[in-house]
Amino acid sequence: MSIFDKLFGRPKAAEPPPEHAVIVNFEYGSTDLDPIFALETRLEEAISAAGAGEFDGNEIATDGSDGSFYMYGPDADRLFATVRPVLESTGFMQGAQVKLRYGKAQSGAREQVIVLGA
């Protein structure tokens, strides 16, 4: 620490917000991915408008049988509240399992699983 830091103080670095996740696992059953990409666009728009985090991408089985969406932000509950109406308005999302993780993946963070339409 320099003399100037002692005299004037160094601004504290802001701690990064916690990394929460909302991960959606769903059955799909088609190789037509246009509806998935359209849903992604709607999710991205909702998350951006709410300032709730970010849509990070997807994994879709090559045969179209199932897939996952990945979203991250500082508050899993707020992020899920933002995307839930969009997910529930999409037919192929009925029965999807949504995992809310309240911390980093390898941290042993608390998780909650919600089934859409249940």
JOFEN-V45778 format. One line per field, one symbol per residue. phi: phi as a letter, one per 20 degrees, with the letter a starting at -180 (. if undefined). A space follows every 50 residues. Layout:
# JOFEN-V45778
phi: ???
This chain:
# JOFEN-V45778
phi: .efffffdmeffffffffeeccdddbecnbeeegfffffgfffgfffffe meqbeeqbccffemfbabdcccafbfffffffegffffedgfefnfeddd ddqfgeemffccdcdfne
